[in-house]
Amino acid sequence: MALVDDFPHRRYNPLLEEWVLVSPHRTKRPWQGQFEAAELSGRPSYDPTCFLCPGNTRANGERNPAYQDTFNFVNDYSAVLADTPEFSESSDPLFRMESVQGECRVICFSPHHDLTLAEMEPSEIQSVIKTWKSLGIELGEKYTWVQIFENKGPIMGCSNPHPHGQIWAGDWIPTLVTKEDHSQRAYLDQNKSSMLLDYAKREILEGSRVVSLNEDWVSLVPFWALWPFETMVLPRRKLSRISEITESETASLAAILKDLLVRYDNLFETSFPYSMGWHGAPNSPDDSGHWQLHAHFYPPLLRSASVKKFMVGYEMLGEAQRDITPEQAADRLRNLSPIHYRKV
């Protein structure tokens, strides 16, 4: 990979059927642009003003229980609603719209206000995974698509620092998921095997983009990564949905998530911001086994805890562009300590 480390090139993302422009060494250009404010540390374990802490009253007047593990509730300001009136899609080719119905949940990962997933114990992360799984099953019985995700950090628009994530479920398949559905189906039809299972095996053999690995899961910087330290977490066996994860795979997933997120924090010695989410097979009868479960992590930091990657200009008008190669990013993550910098 020495040659591509030195020269601009493009890489193809077969999952989204898009190209990414890679421009190595752009991080060496002088930076006189925006610096992000450092996230405040030293939060209390309990904050009486937090809407998500145990026993506190939320913005809508409801009181949280004194929960000791994970806690989930219907979002007080849901983006989609179960009782939206139905109306027919417009036939006008320029002004099309349709009604949507769904449900939004908030999942508090821990009762402790001062923690993040990176700082939680593996057993506590297992509880989060089990909540993802149980809610995925529950909402999947009612809705076609269930999107599990977390926005971490104010730079990602997170409105509350308490450790939490969300689930948005709906009666439609979103645009990006539709692309992944199409590409995985086409790959299966052509190659008679799972795209992302084949991909995980190839990455493990090649090794240069793998961050960490255990018996059931692999974390890696994708060959086609867009964000500077973007990663995927992939199972090493055929899995279509998060509901199919076994008890032992839950434990090993908690371990690899802990490992990855600690390395993220150690990279710039900050509580590393990101948006992450799980993609699995939609809940529809048209499931031919082409789907492979996977998680995307999209972190915005590029040079330091205060300098982010901006998606503007060429990225908005042309195509996606990244400033370091995926191999360079993976190498930096892989060579970090798996012990959190605050505990060293």
C-alpha positions in Angstrom: 0.0 0.0 0.0 3.0 2.3 -0.1 2.1 3.8 -3.4 -1.5 4.7 -2.5 -0.2 6.2 0.8 1.6 8.9 -1.3 -0.8 9.7 -4.2 -4.5 10.7 -4.5 -6.8 7.9 -5.6 -10.4 6.8 -5.5 -11.9 3.8 -3.8 -15.2 2.2 -4.5 -17.7 1.4 -1.8 -19.7 -1.7 -3.0 -22.1 -1.4 -0.1 -23.4 2.0 -1.1 -22.3 1.8 -4.7 -20.4 5.1 -4.4 -16.8 6.3 -4.9 -14.6 8.0 -2.3 -11.7 10.3 -3.2 -8.6 9.7 -0.9 -6.1 12.6 -0.7 -3.2 11.4 1.6 -1.2 14.0 3.6 -3.8 16.7 3.4 -3.6 16.7 7.2 -0.1 18.3 6.8 -1.5 21.5 5.4 -1.4 24.4 7.9 -4.6 24.7 9.9 -6.0 28.1 10.7 -9.7 27.0 10.6 -12.3 26.1 13.2 -11.2 24.6 16.6 -13.9 22.8 18.6 -14.3 23.5 22.3 -13.0 20.7 24.5 -15.7 18.6 26.1 -15.9 19.2 29.8 -14.7 16.4 32.0 -15.5 15.6 35.6 -19.2 15.3 35.3 -21.0 14.1 38.5 -22.3 10.5 38.7 -25.7 12.0 39.3 -27.0 15.4 38.0 -30.2 16.7 39.5 -30.8 18.9 36.4 -30.4 16.0 33.9 -33.6 14.8 32.2 -32.2 11.2 31.9 -30.8 10.5 35.4 -32.7 8.1 37.6 -35.6 9.6 39.6 -35.5 12.9 37.7 -38.4 14.6 36.0 -38.1 14.8 32.2 -39.1 17.8 30.0 -42.6 16.5 29.5 -43.3 16.2 33.3 -42.9 12.4 33.6 -40.6 11.0 36.2 -37.9 8.4 35.5 -37.8 5.4 37.7 -34.8 4.8 40.0 -33.3 2.5 37.4 -30.1 0.6 38.2 -29.3 -0.9 34.7 -30.5 0.3 31.3 -33.8 2.2 31.0 -35.8 2.9 27.8 -38.9 5.1 27.1 -40.8 6.6 24.2 -39.0 9.7 23.1 -40.8 12.8 24.5 -40.1 14.6 21.2 -40.4 11.7 18.7 -39.5 12.3 15.1 -42.1 9.8 13.9 -45.4 8.9 15.5 -47.5 5.7 15.5 -50.8 7.6 15.0 -49.9 9.7 11.9 -52.9 9.7 9.6 -52.4 7.7 6.4 -52.6 9.3 3.0 -51.8 8.1 -0.5 -48.5 8.9 -2.2 -48.7 11.6 -4.8 -48.5 10.5 -8.4 -46.9 13.9 -9.4 -43.3 13.1 -10.5 -42.0 16.4 -9.0 -44.0 16.7 -5.8 -44.1 13.2 -4.3 -44.7 12.5 -0.6 -46.2 9.8 1.6 -47.2 9.4 5.2 -45.0 7.6 7.7 -45.7 5.9 10.9 -43.3 4.8 13.5 -42.0 5.0 17.1 -38.9 6.5 18.7 -37.3 5.2 21.9 -34.5 6.5 24.1 -32.2 4.0 25.8 -30.2 5.2 28.9 -27.1 3.0 28.9 -26.4 3.5 32.6 -27.8 5.3 35.6 -24.4 7.0 36.0 -24.3 10.4 34.4 -20.5 10.5 34.2 -19.9 7.4 32.1 -19.7 6.6 28.4 -19.8 3.2 26.7 -16.0 3.3 26.6 -15.8 3.7 30.3 -18.4 1.1 31.2 -17.5 -2.4 32.2 -18.1 -5.2 29.6 -20.9 -6.6 31.7 -22.6 -3.3 31.6 -22.2 -3.1 27.8 -23.7 -6.5 27.6 -26.9 -5.1 29.2 -27.0 -2.4 26.5 -26.6 -5.0 23.8 -29.4 -7.1 25.3 -31.6 -4.0 25.4 -30.8 -3.4 21.7 -31.7 -7.0 21.0 -35.0 -7.0 23.0 -36.2 -3.7 21.6 -35.2 -4.8 18.1 -37.4 -7.8 18.4 -40.3 -5.9 20.0 -40.3 -3.1 17.4 -39.5 -5.4 14.6 -42.9 -7.1 15.1 -44.6 -3.8 14.3 -42.3 -2.0 11.9 -40.3 -2.7 8.7 -37.2 -0.9 9.8 -35.6 -0.6 13.2 -32.6 1.8 13.4 -30.5 1.5 16.6 -28.0 4.3 16.9 -26.0 6.6 19.3 -24.9 10.2 18.8 -22.0 10.8 21.2 -20.8 14.3 22.1 -22.0 17.8 21.5 -20.1 18.0 18.2 -22.5 15.3 16.9 -25.6 17.2 18.0 -26.1 15.3 21.2 -28.4 17.3 23.5 -27.6 15.5 26.7 -24.3 14.1 28.0 -25.9 11.3 29.9 -24.9 8.0 28.3 -27.8 7.1 26.0 -28.8 6.1 22.5 -32.0 5.9 20.4 -34.1 3.6 18.3 -36.2 4.9 15.5 -38.6 2.4 14.0 -40.7 3.0 10.9 -43.0 1.4 8.3 -40.6 2.2 5.4 -37.0 1.3 4.5 -34.7 4.4 4.5 -32.7 5.6 1.6 -29.2 4.4 2.7 -30.6 1.1 3.8 -32.3 0.6 0.5 -28.9 1.0 -1.2 -27.3 -1.6 1.1 -30.2 -3.9 0.5 -29.8 -3.6 -3.3 -26.0 -4.1 -3.2 -26.0 -7.1 -0.9 -28.8 -8.8 -2.9 -27.0 -8.2 -6.2 -23.7 -9.6 -4.7 -25.5 -12.8 -3.5 -27.2 -13.3 -6.8 -23.8 -13.0 -8.6 -21.4 -14.7 -6.2 -23.8 -17.0 -4.2 -22.3 -15.8 -0.9 -22.7 -12.9 1.6 -21.0 -9.7 0.6 -20.1 -8.6 4.1 -19.2 -12.0 5.3 -16.8 -12.4 2.4 -15.5 -8.9 3.0 -14.8 -9.6 6.7 -12.9 -12.8 5.8 -10.8 -10.9 3.2 -10.0 -8.1 5.7 -8.9 -10.5 8.4 -6.6 -12.3 6.0 -5.2 -9.0 4.6 -4.9 -7.5 8.1 -3.8 -3.9 7.4 -7.2 -2.3 8.1 -8.2 -4.6 11.1 -8.3 -2.8 14.5 -9.2 -5.7 16.7 -10.4 -9.2 16.5 -11.9 -11.9 18.6 -13.6 -15.3 18.1 -16.9 -13.8 16.9 -16.3 -10.2 15.8 -13.9 -7.9 13.9 -13.6 -4.2 14.1 -11.9 -2.5 11.1 -11.5 0.7 9.1 -13.3 -0.1 5.8 -11.4 -0.1 2.6 -13.8 2.6 1.4 -14.0 4.6 4.6 -15.2 8.2 4.4 -14.7 9.7 7.8 -11.0 9.9 9.1 -11.3 7.1 11.7 -14.5 5.5 10.5 -14.9 1.8 11.5 -17.2 -1.1 11.1 -18.0 -3.9 13.5 -18.8 -7.2 11.7 -19.7 -10.7 12.9 -17.5 -13.6 11.7 -20.5 -15.9 11.0 -23.7 -15.4 9.0 -26.0 -13.1 11.0 -28.9 -11.2 9.5 -30.2 -9.3 12.5 -29.2 -8.2 16.0 -31.9 -10.5 17.3 -29.9 -13.5 16.2 -26.9 -12.8 18.5 -26.3 -15.6 21.0 -25.4 -15.2 24.7 -21.7 -15.9 24.0 -21.7 -13.5 21.0 -23.2 -10.8 23.3 -20.2 -11.2 25.6 -17.7 -11.1 22.8 -19.4 -8.1 21.1 -19.3 -6.2 24.4 -15.5 -7.0 24.6 -14.8 -5.7 21.0 -17.0 -2.6 21.5 -15.1 -1.8 24.7 -11.8 -2.3 22.9 -12.7 -0.1 20.0 -14.2 2.7 22.0 -11.3 2.8 24.4 -8.9 3.1 21.4 -11.1 5.9 20.1 -10.7 7.8 23.4 -7.0 7.1 23.6 -6.4 8.5 20.1 -6.6 12.1 21.1 -7.1 11.6 24.9 -10.6 12.9 24.8 -14.1 11.5 25.0 -14.2 10.6 21.3 -17.4 11.8 19.5 -19.1 9.7 16.9 -22.4 8.6 15.4 -22.9 4.9 15.3 -25.7 2.6 14.2 -26.6 -1.0 13.5 -27.8 -2.2 10.1 -29.5 -5.6 9.7 -32.1 -7.2 7.5 -35.5 -5.3 7.3 -38.4 -7.0 8.9 -40.1 -8.1 5.7 -41.1 -11.4 4.1 -38.7 -10.6 1.2 -35.6 -11.8 3.0 -33.5 -14.0 0.9 -30.5 -14.2 3.2 -28.5 -11.5 1.5 -28.2 -9.3 4.6 -25.3 -9.4 7.0 -25.6 -7.5 10.3 -23.0 -4.8 10.9 -22.4 -1.6 12.8 -21.1 1.7 11.4 -19.0 4.2 13.5 -18.6 7.7 12.0 -16.3 9.9 14.1 -15.6 13.4 12.9 -12.2 14.2 14.5 -9.3 14.5 12.1 -6.2 16.0 13.6 -6.8 16.4 17.3 -9.5 16.6 19.9 -10.4 20.1 18.6 -10.1 19.8 14.8 -12.8 18.0 12.9 -13.2 16.8 9.3 -15.6 19.1 7.5 -17.9 17.8 4.7 -18.2 20.9 2.6 -17.4 22.1 -0.9 -16.2 19.3 -3.0 -17.7 16.7 -0.6 -21.2 18.3 -0.9 -21.0 19.0 -4.6 -18.8 16.3 -6.1 -18.2 13.1 -4.0 -16.9 12.1 -0.6 -13.2 12.8 0.2 -10.9 11.7 3.0 -7.5 13.1 4.1 -5.6 10.0 5.3 -5.7 6.4 3.9 -7.8 3.8 5.8 -4.6 1.8 6.3 -3.0 4.8 8.1 -6.1 5.3 10.3 -6.3 1.6 11.2 -2.6 1.5 12.0 -3.0 4.4 14.4 -6.0 2.8 16.2 -4.4 -0.7 16.3 -1.3 0.6 18.0 -3.1 2.4 20.8 -3.3 0.9 24.3 -6.5 -1.0 25.0 -6.4 0.5 28.5 -8.4 3.8 28.8 -6.1 6.8 29.2 -7.9 8.0 32.3 -7.0 4.7 34.0 -3.3 4.6 33.1 
